[in-house]
């Protein structure tokens, strides 16, 4: 059974309804543990107080702050369920082979912060939703709708059939990340560590965007790339860019 530990991640997991049992350090004076116990009991979660040594074992040596949650796990959706539940102007994040659990957790945390409509993961060549991912995401994995698919390239075609534009992040992209209009229904596709996008997936993208690199290192961590582009989407949709782009589109139509 996956676990998550630390006061903030445990609180987020409780809020997401993913906790089956909460284990707290007995005889701890920390009032935040009592707060967690109250939240858990209010949600019908089994609460147990155990010696610190027991929590150390559950957290496998991690810094648990006196709180470890045993998780029911993320209820994954099918692609159809994810798309059917979409808002009118969705943003999807498609991960093509992110295998490092710390990267996956960080990406899910950014996805939650940016308000994505759903994250799509392949069934193979991806990190499992383990306790490491839960910890790295600070509990965001409990809140982000996630679907697993058998074939990423075919999934991109299914997205297009629903009127969703597909943009991949690639060092060979023909435009910079901020030059694309992200205000419509869109899916951002990110490749795995090292290899990037698979060739077939790259060819299924409508657009390829790049992040310019001015230094000696010619690649960014995939979780950093995700954060930069996702918040460009947020900026365009909720900042000063959106009214200007709408005005430009209206002028072009007229």
C-alpha positions, 0 to 999 in steps of 0.5 A, spaced: 500 500 500 503 506 498 504 511 503 505 519 504 509 522 510 510 529 512 504 534 515 503 538 509 503 532 504 498 528 509 493 533 509 493 534 502 492 526 501 486 527 506 483 533 503 483 528 496 480 522 500 485 518 498 487 515 505 485 509 508 489 509 515 493 515 518 498 513 523 501 518 528 506 519 533 504 517 540 506 522 545 508 528 540 506 535 543 505 537 536 498 540 535 498 539 528 498 532 529 491 533 533 489 537 527 490 531 522 487 526 527 481 531 527 480 531 519 481 524 518 476 522 523 471 527 520 472 523 513 471 516 516 479 515 516 482 510 521 487 513 526 492 510 530 497 512 534 504 508 534 511 509 537 516 513 533 520 507 530 513 504 527 513 511 523 520 511 521 519 504 518 513 506 514 516 512 512 523 508 510 527 513 513 524 519 510 522 525 514 515 524 516 514 529 522 510 524 526 505 523 520 504 517 515 498 516 511 497 509 508 493 510 501 488 507 497 491 509 491 489 514 485 483 512 482 485 512 475 480 514 469 480 511 462 481 516 456 474 517 455 472 518 462 477 524 462 475 527 456 468 527 457 469 530 464 473 536 461 471 543 462 469 547 455 476 550 454 481 544 457 488 543 458 491 536 458 498 534 459 501 528 456 507 525 458 511 520 453 515 516 458 517 520 464 520 514 468 523 518 474 518 518 480 521 525 482 520 528 476 513 525 475 511 528 482 514 535 481 510 535 474 503 533 477 504 538 482 505 544 477 499 541 473 495 542 479 497 549 480 496 551 473 489 547 473 490 542 468 484 538 466 487 532 466 494 528 465 495 522 461 500 517 462 502 511 458 501 504 461 508 503 459 515 507 460 512 511 466 513 511 473 508 508 477 504 512 482 508 510 488 509 514 495 515 517 492 511 520 487 506 522 492 511 525 496 514 529 490 507 532 488 506 534 495 499 531 495 497 534 488 497 527 485 490 526 489 487 532 486 489 531 478 485 527 474 489 522 471 488 517 465 493 511 463 493 509 455 496 504 451 498 508 446 500 515 446 500 517 439 493 514 438 491 518 444 494 524 440 489 523 434 483 521 439 484 528 442 485 532 435 478 528 433 475 532 439 478 539 437 484 539 441 490 542 438 496 538 440 503 541 442 509 538 443 515 540 447 522 539 443 529 542 442 527 542 434 521 546 435 520 551 430 517 556 435 519 559 442 514 556 447 511 563 448 509 564 441 504 559 440 497 561 442 495 557 448 488 560 449 484 554 446 483 547 447 490 544 447 494 538 450 501 539 451 506 533 450 512 532 454 518 527 452 521 523 457 528 524 461 534 524 455 530 521 449 525 526 449 519 525 445 518 519 441 519 520 433 511 517 432 509 522 438 513 528 435 510 527 428 503 527 431 503 533 434 500 539 430 506 544 433 513 543 436 515 549 441 522 550 444 525 553 450 531 557 448 538 555 452 543 560 453 548 556 457 553 550 455 547 545 457 543 544 452 537 541 455 532 542 461 529 537 466 522 535 464 519 538 470 522 545 469 520 545 462 513 543 464 512 548 469 515 554 464 510 552 459 504 550 463 504 557 467 505 561 460 498 557 458 496 560 465 499 567 463 495 567 456 489 565 459 488 569 465 493 575 464 494 581 459 495 576 453 488 573 452 484 580 451 489 582 446 489 575 442 481 575 442 482 582 439 486 580 434 482 574 432 476 578 432 479 583 427 482 578 423 475 575 422 472 582 421 
